[in-house]
């Protein structure tokens, strides 16, 4: 690293505590100060370039410094930067809500604004419980899948299945039970997992408010993937047993899986859908809980402080964030993004083939614009993901493996040539590990 990068890194480490980071690592692992971005590329203060192969934690859809989104935010900032959404409203929030209702599954007719993914999960959990309560039912238990992740606030953490997190914060967590996630992407695995779900619902549906799932892909759960048949069965069973279905599409939404939303692969409409990350194209924090008229009606009455939904954030429905989201949805409409993504997904699938021939690769999986290469034969204490991450940075690609899983989730504007670079660097980094062993 050159002098300007080092200066910025040292100034950062004096004062900033970074997320998902053991800060002591940065005694030997360089912290990369980013000066600017353009398209899939990030640039540091010395002009070094890195392909953002993970969309900056899965948020960036149409590239950094996208001119179309930039202009919408610039126009909005001169008009209205923020106003409370209690007793007031504004055009970007109204227009965005109508557009979201139009593009999400048909029963989702109401939009509740929040400001980040974990908060959307919290709101959906509370809304489900409170809806049952308003309907005279005491259902305070939540059901989720093994290997799941839904965020890191207390409620969201409670319905996830990250062992380290749950063991550390166990005394703080709310009541939750789990059923097995389908073990792979086959219909047979989906069918087997649905048996366990039905057994659970037969026994405890009277206690369970909602079943929360990440449709098709468990993001932080090492990009584990499963078949759409499971979604079909889960929707049928939750309706049968009067349990809400919450589709956490915070990562899978907005074109990542080959459809606009992962639920579309199964043709289902959940009771709640949470959206964030790509909602604003990666520009600003914003999230929503989509729900049904039926749920909304359970709270609609003459003034009753106990029936009103009790959840609010200061920056709910921020006009700048809503404008970025509107620009993002408009890009989908005018650029035929989903079909273009399908073509790029096919190209990525071709590039994945040679990974299967490496002896240290256990499996390769893909769903749309998300692909994962799982490695085998390594002790977790070896931290091989960190080695791949370091190799990627040295060769101009930002990879951030999940343990022994190297994954790809690039912005949609990536070109075939940039895909080649991204995949080649990952391949060589993994191959280097194989040679070492």
C-alpha positions, 0 to 999 in steps of 0.5 A: 500500500502506498502513502495515501492509502496507509494514511487513510487506513491508520486514521480509520483504525484510530476511531472506527470499529468495523462490523463483522470484523476481528479488528486485530486482523488488521494488524496484518491484513490491509484495510482498503480505503475506497475513494470512488466507485464506477460500475462494478469497480471500486478505486482506492486512493492510489488508483488500484481497482477492485471488482465488487464481486459481492455487490458490497454486501449484496446491496448494489444492483446497477453499479456504483455511481449509476448516473440514473440513480444519481440524478434522481437523488440530486433532484430530490435533495433540492426539494425535500430531504426528509419529513416524518411519515406520521400524519404527513406523507410525500410523493416519493413514498406514495409512488414507491409504495404503489410500484411495490404493490404492482411488482410483488405477489398479488396479495401484498397490498400494503406497504409499511416503511422501515429503514434497514433489513433487520428492522423490517424483520422485527416489524414483520415478527411484531406485526404477525404476533399483534395481528393474531392478538387482535384476532383473539389468539395468543401465538407468541412462538416463531418458526424458522429454518435451520441454517437461517439468518435474518439479521442481528437485532434481538428479534431477527437474531432469535429466528436465525440459526447462526450458532455463534450468535445464538450461543453468545446472546441466548439469554436475550432471545425471543421464543423460537423453534426450527425445522430442517432446511431442505438439504440440497436443491432436489425436489426429493430434499424439499419433500423430505423437509416438508414432512418435518414442517408438517409434523411441527405444525400438527403439534404446535400450530396453536402457539406459532405466529409465523414461519419465516424463511429465506426463499431458495437461498440462505445467504449468510448460511453459506449460500445454501440453496433449495428447490422451489417445491419447498416454498409451494408446500410451506405456503400450503401448510401454513395456510392450512394451520393458520400460521403466517408465512414471512418471506425474507427477500432482503437478499433474494429480492430484486432479480437476484434469483432469476425472477424479480422475487424468489417467491415467483419461482414457486408462484406463491404469495406470502403473508409478509414479504420483507425487502431491503438491500437492493431496494435502493440499488445499494445507495441508501438505507431503506426497507419495507414490510409488504403485507395483505389487506387481511393483516392490515384490517386486523389493526384498522378500527376506532381508536384503541391504543392496544390494537394499533401497530406499535413500531416506528423509526425516525427516518421511515420512508425517507424521500431521498431513499424512496427516490433512489428506490424509484430510480432502481425500479425504473431501471428494471422497467426500461432495461429488461434487466431480468432477461439480461441477468438470465443470460449472464447467469448462463455465462456464469454457469459455464465459468463454474464448470472448471471449479468442479474439477478441483480436488478441494471443491466439495460442491458448486451451486447456483441460483440466478445471479448468485453462485457458490463454490464450497471447499472441503478438507479444511479446518475452520481454524485455518481461515481459508476464506481469509486467504482467498479474500487476501488473494482476491484483493492482491489481484483486483477482486473483492471476494468475501467468502463465508467460511469455506464458501467462495461466492459470487453476487456481482452488480447486474451491470457486470460484463462478460469480460469482468465476469471472466476476471472475477471467476479467474481470480477466484479459481486461481485463489482456490487452486493455490489452496489446493497446491498448498495442501 
